[in-house]
């Protein structure tokens, strides 16, 4: 998947400035695609240049003017085409796993600390995702929301992010137990 499709999909939620898009990415897209604000701004310019986005300038008093972007019909066509392409499984690229791979050589203490820190981040993400899901549902129970919401894609991707973090916690707890046993009972 390319950043351009992720940006186009995020803008389906409605018109947004680069700043708004960065917040949208952080809140709802970061569970499956990450990008820095600088990458997003560059991508917005590129997509506008390709005719996949249109922009309008909003004049502001006491602040610089801002540009609001929307997906054009050409951008929607790119997303339709993208949705028909076969999806490939993603590869895991995680520095914690590299540290774990070398743990027997480099020492368990640092890896245990890194794993505990990662698990705390996972818990914080789960809490954030839960709050976001509540806001998205707007007081509706999940079944009703999924039946009646105008768009369910953002909610379903959020749920995937939740299950990913839950699995990270399950794996982390099991891995932590193994590492702590090995640390307590040196070979």
N, C-alpha and C positions, 0 to 999 in steps of 0.2 A: 504494500500500500504506500502511496506517496502522500506527502504532506498536502499536495493540492486537493486531493479528494477529501481529506480530513477537514480542510478549511471550507471547502464547498459544502460538505455535509453539515458542519457547524453553523454555517450561515443560512441553512434552511430554517433555522429557528427564527430568523428575521434579520432585518438590517442591523448592522453593528459597525462601530468604529474599530480600529486596531486594538485600542485599549479594551473595549467591550469584548472583542473576540478573545483576547488573552485571558480575560476573566472567565469567559465561557469555556475556554479550553481547560483552564485550571479546575473549574467546577464540574464540568460534565464530560469532557473528552479525554482528560488526562488519565482516566482509568484504562484507556486503550491506545492512546497516541499522545506523545509528549512533544512539545516544541517550545522554544524560548520565545519571548515577545519579539526579539529581533528577527527570528526566523519567520514568525507570523507576518510582521510588517513587510519583509521582503517578498513573501509569498503573495500577500494581498496586491502589491504593486505588479508582480509578474502576472497574476491572474487577471487583473484589470487590463494589462497590456495585451493579453491574449483574447480579451473580449468575454471572459468567463464570469467576470464581475463588472458591475457598474458602480460608480461612486458619485456621491453628491456632497457638496461642501456645505456645512452648517456654520454660519457665522456665530461667534460667541463673544460676548463682552467680557473683558478682563481675562480672557484666556485665548490661546491660539484657536483658530478655526479648526474644526475637525471634519474628517471625511467619513461618511457612512457608506458601507458597502452592501450590495445585494447581489444575489446570484442571478445571472442572466439566463435566458433560455438556452444559450450555448453551454453555460455552466451546468444547467440541469441535464442537458444531453450527455455531457461528460460523465456525470454521476450515473445516468441510466446505463451508459456503455460500460462503465466500471462495474456496476452491479451484476452485469452479465458475464464478466470474466471469472474464470475459476479462481477460487481462493486457495492459497497455500498456507500450510501451518507455519506459524512463526517460530523462529529459533530463539531460545533463551540466551540472552546476553546479560549476565549478572555478575558483578564483581564479587559479591558475597559467595557465589558458587566457586569462583576461582580461589578465593581464600580458603574455603572449605576443602577444595581439592588438595590444597597444599598443607592443610592443618596438621597432619602427622609430622611433617617436616618443620614447620614454622612455629608450632606451639598452639595449644588449644585455647589458652586464655583469651587471646585477641579475637579469635574466631567466635568464641562464646559471647564475648562482649558485642561484637558486630551483629551476631544473630539476635541477641536480646534487643539491641537498638532497632534492628529491622522489624522485629515483632511489635515493638512499641509504635513504630511508624504505621504498620499494618492496622493496628487497633485504632489509631487516630484517623486513618483513611476510612475505615469502616464506620466510625462515628460520623464523619463528614458525609459519607455516602448515604447513611441512614437519614440525616437531616435533609439532604438534598431530595431524597425519595419522598419524604413527607411533604416537602414544599411542592414537588412536582404533582403529587396526588391531590393537593389542595383539599384535604379533608375526606377524600373518597377512599374507600378500602381498595386494595390492589385489584381485586377482580373487577370491580365496577370501573376503576380507572382504565384498566386494559381494554375493557369493552367500549368505553365512551370517549376516551381521549382522542383529540384530533390527530396527534402523532404519538406513537408508542416507541419509536426507535430509540430516542434518548433515554427513556426509562429502561428499556431492555438492555442497552449497553451499560447503563449504570448497574443493573443487576448482575451483569457479567463481571463488572469490576468488583462488586461485593463478593461474588463467589470466588474470584481470584484471590482476594485478600483473606477470605476465610480459609481457603486451601493453603495459602502461605503460612497462616497461623498454625494450622494442623500440622503441616510439614515441619515448621519451625519448632513446635513443641516436641515432636518425636525426635528430631535431629538434636535438639538441645539435651534431651534425656540421654541419648547415646554419648554425646560429647562429655557431659558431666560424669557419666559412669566411667568413661575412659580416663578422665582426669582424676577421679577418686581412686581408681584401681590401676595404677601405672603397670605397664607390661614389663 
